[in-house]
């Protein structure tokens, strides 16, 4: 899949939850591989902050990112809407140190994204594919998140509070495409018993009953309730029993749990790539969400390209007979068994290394190791298939090495290994020449990498 950005710009206005001031945020299309960035246009030089996990500096009542003294808070709702829409690149210009709270949900953002539409870009979308169980815990709060392998991005969230009103709830999202209908409208929530403390800490100057679900679950005197109403600038209410004191009804019976799920999506967006995996979260919050995203982000930064996914039960795009029709190589020098994935810019080939390979007779009889030069040759054959796929009648053409650079051998390849070759264009195909980057993986481990130039020539 290709990367996506906005087809057009849009802006939203509203007060800030923490500051209470009127804020304008403008969402702008951005180029390939730009990612999510926030630009503080209210400050000199309009500094830009990358919305990535390592820039998270606080998680109290929202996610705050910063670059030195420059910060932007309450970004999670906008990030959730962008991530759920599949957007990879966007620049957000904002004239305040926080995003507007709007309705306390992501619905306005989701509606605006849907209104302006999406624009497909040239670069390939790169995923973070979960291959094994990942787990983070917070012993103090009991928060616990597990990430498991899955073909899609899915979530299960359970929340539990010491409250007769909000004891246990759960929410599930099986398809990210359902975000706007099932999750986006879920508002943030707060307990009446927390409000005065939050107001004293200057954390909810812009909070009111229109942008948060307010829960009354512990006894307060009418005088205390009136005082809190005055602090919030809302009419006095008589609360004779526990419950939700908003005049507007809950959007969903489990709206608090759905909002926690929304927050996780907004925080997961900070890993910098769409994730393929299932998240199981118990008592999540921005603090443990940030702990998870920083862990995942380290893996993303460490791996330039994640090893391709190989499922032998899925039929290949090209089998050995197809490859033989396109390449002139034959035994013992045809080193690619099948092609399992391909786009305009990359290709993935498979080589099953057996003990019967002819080169093991001399390399080495007592310690069989696949020669590195043959791994590079197999990579080149894979790249040749990528180049040949750009022309009609590929059997009438051949590809030839012109240059090899930056070759690195990181681990031995031995009988029984299955090598996955990921080869991608580094430049456009010009005058029959292509510069490509090749990587070879065994399992999740990178074993060989190189850069090479190849030329496509029509056979006489």
N, C-alpha and C positions, 0 to 999 in steps of 0.2 A: 504494500500500500504506500501511497505517496503522503508526504507531509501536507498539512492543511493550515491555512490561515483564514482570517476573515475576508469576505469578499468586499466589504466596505466598513468604514468606521462607524462607531456609535458612541453616545455618551449617556451617562446616568448622573443624576444629582440627588442629593439628600443629606441629612445631617449625619455626623459621625457619632457612633455609639459612645466613644470615650470623651471626645471634645465637645460634642453638641453643636459644632459649627456647621454651616452649609458647605458641602463639598461637591466638586464636579470631577468625575473620572471619565476619561476618553479612551476608548479601546480602538487601537489602530492595527491594520494589517502589518505584518513583519516578514522579512525575507527568510529563505530556507535556513535551517539550523540556527535560528535566532533564539528560540526558546521563549519563555515567559520573562518579561522584564517590566519593572515599574520605574517611572520617571517622575521625580519630584519637581514639577514645573514652578512651584512656589518658592524654590530656593535658588540662590545664585548658581550659575553654571548648570542648573537643571540636572543634578546627579542621577545616575541610573543604578538600580539595584537588581541584580539577577535573582529571580524567584527560584532558588534552589535550597536544598535542605541545610547545607553548611552555613547559609546566611541567616538561619533562624536564631534569634537572640532572646526571645521571650515567648512564653506560652500561657500567660495568665489571662483568661477570658478571651482568648483569640491567639492567632499566630502572627508573630511580629518578625519581620526580616529587616536586616540592617547592613549597611556598609559604612563602618566607622560610626560617626555621630548621626548619620542620615538613616532614618527608619521609616517603615510603613507598616501599619498594623491592620488587623481584621481583614486579611486578604483571602481567607479560606473560602468564603461563599463565591466570590468571583472565580477563584481558581477551580473550584468544583465544577462550575458551569462550563468553563473553558475545557477542562479535562474530559468531562462527560460528552462534550460535543466532538471530541477527537481533534481539537485544535492543538497544533504543535508550536506555533509561532505567533506572538502578539506582543505589542508594546502598549502599556497602560500608563497614560499620563494623568497624574492626580495632583491637585493643588492643596494638599493637606497631608499631615502625617498618618492618615488612616483612610481606609475606604469607607464610603457611606454605608450605613447599616441597612437602609431601605426598609423592607418589610421583615428584616431579620432572617431572610431565607436567600436562596439563589434564584428565585423565580424570575425576577426582573432581568437578571443577566441572561438566563436561559431563553427568555422571550426575545430579547434583543439580538442574541446570536442567531436564533431561528429567523428573525426578520431580515437581517442583512445577508445571511447565507454564508457559505464556506467557499474558499478558493483552493483548488488542488495545486500543489507546487511540484517542483522538479525532483527534489531530494526524496530519497526513500525514508519511510517512517521506520525508526528503530525501536524495538521493544525490549523491555527487561522481562525475560522469561524466567519464572521461578522453577528451578529444577529440583529443589529439595526443601524440606521444612525449615522455616525461619521463625524464630520465636523471640519475643521480648516481654519482660515482666517488670512490674513495679510492686515490690513486696509491701511497700507502705500503704498504697491505695488499693491493692488487689487487682489493678488493671493488668490485662493480659491480652496479647495479640499474637496469633499464629498465622503465618502465610504458607499456603500449600500450593503445589503445582495444579494448574487448571488451564484449559484451552482458551478461556476468556478471563476478563476481570470481573470477579464476583465477590460479594460481601455478605457476611452474616454478623449482626451486631446485637449484643445483649447488654442491657443496662440495669443497674440495681442501686437503689438509694434507700437510706434509712428513713423512709417516708411512707405513711399510709396511703398517699395518693399516687406516688411514683415508686412503687416497690420493685416490680420486675416488668420489663418490656423487651421485645426483640424486634428487629427489622431485617429484611433480606432484600438484596438486589441481585438478580440472576443475569440480567442483561443491561449493560450500561446505556443502551438505547432507550431504556424505560426511565431514565433519570428525571427527565422533565415532568413526566406524568406522575411518577410515584414518590420522588424524593425532593425535587427542587423547591416546592412550596412549604416545606417543613421549617418552622421558625425556631430560633434559639429559645431557650427557656431559662428561667431563674426562679428561685424560691423567695417568697416574701421575706423570710428571716435573713436573707443575704443582702437585701437591697440597701439597707441603711449603711452597712459596712462597705459595700461597693461604691456608694455615693461618696462616702467620706474619703475613699481612696481615689476619687476622681476617675473611676473606671466606667461609669454609665451615665455621664451627663446627658447623653442623647437617648437614653433608654426610656421607653414608654410602653403602654399596653398595645400599641399598634405594631411594634417591631419585636415583641417577645411574648412568649407564653409565661404567665406569672402564676406560680403555684403556691396556694395557701395550705400549709400542712401541719402547722404547730400553733398552739394557742397564743394569741396576742390580744391585748385590750383594744377596745375601739379607739382609744386615744392614740395608741401606737400605730394602728392602721391608718388613722387620719393623718398622723404625722408623716408616715411614709408616703401617703398619697400627695401631701403637700410638697414633699421633697421631689417627687416625680412630676409634679405639676399636672395631676389628673384628678378628676372628681372623687370625692369621698365615697367609699363603698361600705355597706354593712355586710360583714361576712359572718353568717350565722353557723356555717359548717365548712369543713375542709373542701378544697376543690380548686378548679381553675377559675380565676377571677376575671378573665378577659370577657369583654362583651361579645367579641367575635368567637364563634365556636372553633374547636380544634379542626384542623384540616383533615387529620387522620386520628383514629383512636390512639395510635402509637406514635404520634407526631414527635415527642422527645427522642425516641429511639431512632426514628428516621433522620432527625436532625444530626444526631451523633454520627450516623452513617454518612450524611452529607459532609460533615467536618472531616471525616477520614479521607474521603475522595479529594477534598481540597488540599489536605496535607500531603497525600500520596502524589499529587501533581508535582510536588517539589523534588521528586527524584529525577526529573528531567526527561523521562521517557514513559510512554504508556506501559502499564504492567499487565502481564498475563499470569494470573494466579488468583487463588481464593483466600480472602482475608476473613479470619474468624476473630472477632474482637469482643472481649468482655470488659465492661466498664471503661471504655476508651475515653480519652481526652487529649487535648492538644499536646500535653507533655509526653505521654507515651507514644502518640502518633509521631512526634518529632524524633523520638528515640529510634523508632522503626525506620523512618525515612532517611535519617542520617546513616543508619546501617546499610540500607539498600543503596543509597547514593555513593557510598564508598565502593561498592561493587561495580556500579555503573562507571565510575571514574577509572577504576582499575582495569576494566575490560573495554577496549576500544570497540571490538565486535564480539558479542556473545556467541558462543558456539551454536551452530544451527541445530534445530530440532530434527531428529531423525526417527521416524516411525516406520519400521520395515513392513508393517501391515498395509501401508498406503502405497498404491501403485505409483511407480516413478513417472516423471514427465517424459523422459527418454530412457528406454532400456538399452541393453548392450547392442542389440541389432540396430536401433536408431543411431547410436553413436558410431557404429561401424559404417553406416551409410554416409555420415558426415565427415569422419576423420579417416585419413589414409592409413593410420597405424594398425598393425596386426601383431599377433603373438610373436615374440614375447614382450612387445613394447607398447601394447595398448593397455594403459594403466588406469582407466576409468571404467567402472562397472555400470553406473547409471547416474542420471541427473534427477534430483528430487525437488529442486526449487529453482525458479528463474524469473527474473523481471527484465526490464530494459537495461538496468544498470548492474545487476549481479547475477551470479549463478552458483549453485551448490551441487558438487559432485561427490560420489561415494566410491571408495576403493576398499574392498575387503581383502586384507592381507592374510594369505594362507601360508602354511609351511611348505607348500609345493611351488612357491615362486622360484623361477630359475636362478635368480641372483643370489638366493640363500646358499647355493652350492659353494660359492666362494666368499660370501660376505655375511657372516663367517660361519663355517661348518659347526663350530662348537658354541657359538653365540650369535644366532641369526639376528641381524639388524638390517632394516631396509635402508639402502643408501640414501643419504640426503639429496643427492643429485637427482635420484629418481622421484623423490617426493616433489621436488621443484618441477620435474618434467610432467608429473601427473597434474600438478597445479596448472602448468602451461597448457596441457591438453584441455583441462576444464575451461580455462580462459579462451582457448581456441574455439570451443563450442559456443561461448558467449559471443565472440566476434562473428562467427559464421551464422549465428542466428539473426544477424542484421541484414543479410543479403538473401536474395532469391536464389534457388538452386544451389544451396551451400555445398553440395557434393562436387561442384565444379571449381571450388576454391580450396586453397590450403593456407595455413597460418605458419609463420616462421618467427623464431626468437630473433630479436635484434639487440636486446640489452637486458641484463639482470642486475638489480641493485639491492642493497640492504637485506641480504639473506641472513636469517637467523635460525639456528636449529636449537630447540629448547628441550627436547625430550626424545628418547629413542622410540622408534616404531618397530614392533616385533610381530611375529606370527600370532594371529588371533585378533589383532587390532582392526578396527574399522575406522578409516580416515575419512573425515568430512572436509572437503575443499571448498572454501568460500572465496570466490574471486569476484572483484568488482572493478568497474572503470574508475580510474582516477582522473582521466580527461576524456573529452569527447573523441569519438573516432574521426580522425582527420587524415585525408589522403591515404586511407587504408591502414593507418597506424593507430595503435591504441596503447595507452599506458594503463596498467592494471595493478591492483594490490591483491595478493593472494595470501590466504591463511589456511593452515591445516590444523584440524582438531582431532584428537582422540578422546571421546567422551566430552568433558567440559574443558579439557586442558589444551592449550595452544602448543603445538609441537613444532611447527615450522611457519615462517612467514617470509615474504619477499615482495619486491616490486619488479615488474618487468615490462618491456615494450615488445609488442608483437606486430607483425605486418601481415595483412591478408592479401593474397596474390591469386589471380585467376589462373587456373591450370591451362597449359597449352594443349 
